[in-house]
């Protein structure tokens, strides 16, 4: 791909264009919240050490996977 043809993928939301990475980040945050709830219901929340690292890793992993599946080459 020639250097001049690169662009940032955008999403049209009600006539306003947002960068696609925002959608991926929001999906990652939602996935981390769902993982928190699922582990709480399963009674495994106490086993997650340190929770900030674990839930951040879950969110980042999901966000990057969404980016690769949707926009990867």
Secondary structure, 3 states (H helix, E strand, C coil): CCHHHCCCCEEEECCEEEEHHHHHHHHHHHHHHHHHHHHHHCCCHHHCCCHHHHHHHHHHHHHHHHHHHHHCC
